[in-house]
Structure formats: C-alpha cells, structure tokens
Amino acid sequence: MSGGNRDFEAFILDDDNFRNWSSRHQAQGISSGNVVVWTPTTTIRGPAVYHVVVSNAFSVVSSKVITIQATVECP
C-alpha cells in the first residue's frame, strides 16, 4: 500500500528515548514505520519505564481508532 493507506506510525521507547523523541531529537526504539496495522512481537527487558507512542502526524486529515493489547510477565 502507499499514500493515505498507511495511516499511522507507532513506537515503543524507553523513557530516555521518549524524551528525545518528544523534543524532536533522534531516538532509538522499536518502530512500525508507516502502516495500517502493526503487530509487534518483541520482548522488552527491564526494569525500566516504556512508552507506546502512536502518531498520525503525516496523516492528520483522517481520524484513527487505536486498539492496544499488551501482555506483561514478571519473573
């Protein structure tokens, strides 16, 4: 798909990288790229604070419905 069909971008960022991303600086994390649907399968090791960010900055004309499901396991 191309153009308006790729309607959002999502990120999973630790706290430091979220602050960088929020300040429009380069950030390291897990990124979906521009997509319609994203199903990340990743293991995040902690302890840490993580942020899930969903952005439609490049597609502000259309509204979005976001559903997030996450599983957390603690040893």
ROSE-419309 format. One record per residue: residue number from 1; residue in three letters; x, y, z of N, C-alpha, C in turn. Coordinates in Angstrom, 1 decimal. Example, Ala and Ser with C-alpha at 12.3 -4.5 7.8 and 13.67 -1.06 7.14 Angstrom:
BEGIN
1 ALA 13.2 -5.7 7.8 12.3 -4.5 7.8 13.2 -3.3 7.8 $
2 SER 12.8 -2.2 7.1 13.7 -1.1 7.1 12.9 0.0 7.9 $
END
This chain:
BEGIN
1 MET 0.8 -1.2 0.0 0.0 0.0 0.0 0.9 1.2 0.0 $
2 SER 0.3 2.3 -0.4 1.1 3.6 -0.4 0.1 4.7 -0.1 $
3 GLY 0.7 5.9 0.1 0.0 7.1 0.3 -0.9 7.1 1.5 $
4 GLY -2.2 7.5 1.4 -3.0 7.6 2.6 -3.4 6.3 3.2 $
5 ASN -3.1 5.2 2.6 -3.5 3.9 3.2 -2.6 3.5 4.4 $
6 ARG -1.4 4.1 4.4 -0.5 3.9 5.6 -0.8 5.0 6.6 $
7 ASP -1.6 4.7 7.5 -2.2 5.8 8.3 -1.6 6.1 9.7 $
8 PHE -0.7 5.4 10.1 -0.1 5.8 11.4 1.3 5.2 11.5 $
9 GLU 2.0 5.7 12.5 3.3 5.1 12.9 3.3 4.9 14.4 $
10 ALA 3.9 3.8 14.9 3.9 3.5 16.3 5.4 3.3 16.7 $
11 PHE 5.6 3.6 18.0 6.9 3.4 18.6 6.8 2.8 20.0 $
12 ILE 7.8 2.0 20.4 8.0 1.5 21.7 9.3 2.1 22.2 $
13 LEU 9.3 3.0 23.1 10.5 3.7 23.5 10.7 3.6 25.0 $
14 ASP 12.0 3.5 25.4 12.3 3.7 26.9 12.2 5.1 27.2 $
15 ASP 12.3 5.4 28.5 12.0 6.8 29.0 12.9 7.8 28.4 $
16 ASP 14.2 7.5 28.3 15.2 8.5 27.7 14.9 8.7 26.3 $
17 ASN 14.6 7.7 25.5 14.4 7.9 24.1 13.0 8.5 23.8 $
18 PHE 12.0 8.3 24.7 10.8 9.0 24.6 11.0 10.5 24.8 $
19 ARG 11.8 10.9 25.7 12.2 12.3 25.9 12.8 12.9 24.7 $
20 ASN 13.8 12.2 24.1 14.4 12.6 22.9 13.4 12.8 21.7 $
21 TRP 12.5 11.8 21.6 11.5 11.8 20.5 10.6 13.0 20.7 $
22 SER 10.2 13.2 22.0 9.2 14.3 22.3 9.8 15.7 22.0 $
23 SER 11.2 15.8 22.0 11.9 17.0 21.8 12.3 17.1 20.3 $
24 ARG 11.8 16.2 19.5 12.2 16.1 18.1 13.6 15.8 17.8 $
25 HIS 14.3 15.1 18.7 15.7 14.6 18.5 15.6 13.2 18.1 $
26 GLN 16.7 12.7 17.6 16.8 11.3 17.2 16.6 10.4 18.4 $
27 ALA 15.8 9.3 18.2 15.5 8.4 19.3 15.7 6.9 18.8 $
28 GLN 16.1 6.1 19.7 16.3 4.6 19.4 15.1 3.9 20.0 $
29 GLY 14.5 3.0 19.3 13.4 2.2 19.8 12.9 1.3 18.8 $
30 ILE 11.7 0.7 19.1 11.1 -0.2 18.1 10.0 0.7 17.4 $
31 SER 10.1 0.6 16.0 9.2 1.5 15.2 8.5 0.6 14.2 $
32 SER 7.2 1.0 13.9 6.4 0.3 13.0 6.7 0.7 11.5 $
33 GLY 7.2 2.0 11.4 7.2 2.6 10.1 5.7 3.0 9.8 $
34 ASN 5.4 3.5 8.6 4.1 4.0 8.3 3.3 2.8 7.9 $
35 VAL 2.2 2.5 8.7 1.5 1.2 8.5 0.0 1.4 8.6 $
36 VAL -0.8 0.4 8.3 -2.2 0.4 8.5 -2.5 -0.4 9.8 $
37 VAL -1.8 -1.5 9.9 -1.9 -2.5 11.0 -0.5 -2.8 11.5 $
38 TRP -0.2 -2.9 12.8 1.1 -3.3 13.3 0.9 -4.3 14.4 $
39 THR 1.5 -5.4 14.3 1.5 -6.4 15.4 2.9 -6.7 15.8 $
40 PRO 3.5 -5.9 16.7 4.9 -6.2 17.1 4.9 -7.4 18.1 $
41 THR 5.9 -8.2 17.9 6.2 -9.3 18.8 7.6 -9.1 19.3 $
42 THR 7.7 -8.6 20.5 9.0 -8.3 21.0 9.1 -8.5 22.5 $
43 THR 10.2 -8.8 23.0 10.4 -8.9 24.4 11.2 -7.7 24.9 $
44 ILE 10.7 -7.0 25.9 11.4 -5.9 26.5 11.9 -6.3 27.8 $
45 ARG 13.2 -6.0 28.1 13.8 -6.4 29.4 13.8 -5.1 30.2 $
46 GLY 13.6 -5.3 31.5 13.6 -4.1 32.4 14.4 -4.4 33.6 $
47 PRO 14.3 -3.7 34.7 13.2 -2.8 34.9 13.5 -1.4 34.2 $
48 ALA 12.4 -0.8 33.7 12.5 0.5 33.1 11.1 1.0 32.8 $
49 VAL 11.0 2.3 32.4 9.7 2.9 32.0 9.7 2.9 30.5 $
50 TYR 8.6 2.3 29.9 8.5 2.3 28.5 7.3 3.1 28.1 $
51 HIS 7.3 3.6 26.9 6.2 4.4 26.3 5.8 3.8 25.0 $
52 VAL 4.5 3.6 24.8 3.9 3.3 23.5 3.4 4.5 22.9 $
53 VAL 3.9 4.9 21.7 3.5 6.2 21.1 2.9 5.8 19.7 $
54 VAL 1.7 6.4 19.5 1.0 6.2 18.2 0.9 7.6 17.6 $
55 SER 1.4 7.8 16.4 1.4 9.1 15.7 0.7 9.0 14.3 $
56 ASN -0.1 10.0 14.1 -0.6 10.2 12.7 -0.2 11.5 12.2 $
57 ALA 1.0 12.0 12.5 1.4 13.3 12.2 1.5 13.5 10.7 $
58 PHE 1.7 12.5 9.9 1.7 12.6 8.4 0.4 12.4 7.8 $
59 SER -0.6 12.1 8.6 -2.0 11.8 8.0 -3.0 12.4 8.9 $
60 VAL -3.0 13.7 9.1 -3.9 14.4 10.0 -5.3 14.6 9.5 $
61 VAL -5.5 14.3 8.2 -6.8 14.5 7.6 -7.8 13.5 8.1 $
62 SER -7.4 12.3 8.3 -8.4 11.2 8.7 -8.2 10.9 10.2 $
63 SER -9.4 10.6 10.9 -9.3 10.2 12.3 -8.9 8.7 12.4 $
64 LYS -8.5 8.3 13.6 -8.0 6.9 13.8 -8.7 6.3 15.0 $
65 VAL -8.8 5.0 15.0 -9.2 4.2 16.1 -8.1 3.3 16.4 $
66 ILE -7.6 3.4 17.6 -6.4 2.6 18.0 -6.8 1.6 19.1 $
67 THR -6.5 0.3 19.0 -6.7 -0.7 20.0 -5.4 -1.3 20.3 $
68 ILE -5.0 -1.3 21.6 -3.7 -1.8 22.1 -4.0 -3.0 23.0 $
69 GLN -3.3 -4.1 22.8 -3.3 -5.2 23.7 -1.9 -5.6 24.1 $
70 ALA -1.6 -5.7 25.4 -0.2 -6.0 25.8 -0.3 -7.0 26.9 $
71 THR 0.8 -7.8 26.9 1.0 -8.8 28.0 2.2 -8.5 28.7 $
72 VAL 2.2 -8.5 30.0 3.3 -8.3 30.9 3.6 -9.5 31.7 $
73 GLU 4.8 -10.0 31.8 5.2 -11.1 32.6 6.4 -10.7 33.5 $
74 CYS 6.2 -10.9 34.8 7.3 -10.6 35.7 7.8 -11.9 36.3 $
75 PRO 9.1 -12.0 36.4 9.7 -13.3 37.0 9.4 -13.5 38.4 $
END
